[in-house]
């Protein structure tokens, strides 16, 4: 998770999708273009399961 955002690694293994939001201030969300997890850096490319609030907590 990066600043209240939850990402999932895509099948290609080099990009990630935003799959959830755990934030209290939904007015000022900024999705990064890159996400770092340990020694790995991924490019954020897609949003998944956010329609209708399904991924927002």
C-alpha positions as YAML, in Angstrom:
chain: A
units: angstrom
residues:
- id: 1
  name: UNK
  ca: [0.00, 0.00, 0.00]
- id: 2
  name: UNK
  ca: [1.27, 3.45, -0.89]
- id: 3
  name: UNK
  ca: [-0.19, 6.43, 0.98]
- id: 4
  name: UNK
  ca: [-3.55, 4.76, 1.51]
- id: 5
  name: UNK
  ca: [-3.64, 3.22, -1.97]
- id: 6
  name: UNK
  ca: [-3.69, -0.55, -2.56]
- id: 7
  name: UNK
  ca: [-2.00, -1.91, -5.68]
- id: 8
  name: UNK
  ca: [-1.90, -5.34, -7.31]
- id: 9
  name: UNK
  ca: [0.88, -6.52, -9.63]
- id: 10
  name: UNK
  ca: [-0.44, -7.18, -13.15]
- id: 11
  name: UNK
  ca: [0.21, -10.42, -15.05]
- id: 12
  name: UNK
  ca: [3.15, -8.86, -16.91]
- id: 13
  name: UNK
  ca: [5.03, -8.57, -13.59]
- id: 14
  name: UNK
  ca: [6.24, -5.04, -14.36]
- id: 15
  name: UNK
  ca: [3.10, -2.92, -13.90]
- id: 16
  name: UNK
  ca: [0.50, -2.52, -11.16]
- id: 17
  name: UNK
  ca: [-3.19, -1.70, -10.95]
- id: 18
  name: UNK
  ca: [-4.84, 0.42, -8.28]
- id: 19
  name: UNK
  ca: [-7.36, -1.94, -6.66]
- id: 20
  name: UNK
  ca: [-8.35, -0.11, -3.49]
- id: 21
  name: UNK
  ca: [-8.26, 3.08, -1.49]
- id: 22
  name: UNK
  ca: [-7.97, 3.25, 2.29]
- id: 23
  name: UNK
  ca: [-8.01, 7.00, 2.83]
- id: 24
  name: UNK
  ca: [-10.00, 9.42, 4.94]
- id: 25
  name: UNK
  ca: [-9.51, 12.42, 2.64]
- id: 26
  name: UNK
  ca: [-10.94, 11.34, -0.71]
- id: 27
  name: UNK
  ca: [-10.77, 14.88, -2.09]
- id: 28
  name: UNK
  ca: [-6.98, 14.93, -2.47]
- id: 29
  name: UNK
  ca: [-5.93, 11.54, -3.81]
- id: 30
  name: UNK
  ca: [-2.93, 11.45, -6.12]
- id: 31
  name: UNK
  ca: [-2.09, 8.19, -7.86]
- id: 32
  name: UNK
  ca: [1.67, 7.84, -8.40]
- id: 33
  name: UNK
  ca: [3.06, 6.82, -11.78]
- id: 34
  name: UNK
  ca: [5.49, 4.45, -10.07]
- id: 35
  name: UNK
  ca: [5.12, 2.24, -7.01]
- id: 36
  name: UNK
  ca: [8.07, 0.85, -5.05]
- id: 37
  name: UNK
  ca: [7.76, -2.42, -3.12]
- id: 38
  name: UNK
  ca: [10.98, -3.60, -1.53]
- id: 39
  name: UNK
  ca: [13.64, -3.62, -4.25]
- id: 40
  name: UNK
  ca: [11.06, -3.63, -7.06]
- id: 41
  name: UNK
  ca: [9.66, -0.59, -8.90]
- id: 42
  name: UNK
  ca: [6.43, -0.90, -10.87]
- id: 43
  name: UNK
  ca: [4.63, 1.47, -13.25]
- id: 44
  name: UNK
  ca: [1.01, 2.16, -12.28]
- id: 45
  name: UNK
  ca: [-1.14, 1.64, -15.38]
- id: 46
  name: UNK
  ca: [-4.74, 0.77, -14.52]
- id: 47
  name: UNK
  ca: [-7.62, 1.05, -12.07]
- id: 48
  name: UNK
  ca: [-9.52, -2.10, -11.15]
- id: 49
  name: UNK
  ca: [-12.72, -2.74, -9.24]
- id: 50
  name: UNK
  ca: [-13.20, 0.88, -8.20]
- id: 51
  name: UNK
  ca: [-16.51, 1.50, -9.99]
- id: 52
  name: UNK
  ca: [-19.38, 1.83, -7.56]
- id: 53
  name: UNK
  ca: [-17.02, 2.09, -4.60]
- id: 54
  name: UNK
  ca: [-16.18, -1.62, -4.57]
- id: 55
  name: UNK
  ca: [-12.51, -1.00, -3.86]
- id: 56
  name: UNK
  ca: [-12.88, 2.12, -1.73]
- id: 57
  name: UNK
  ca: [-12.79, 1.72, 2.06]
...
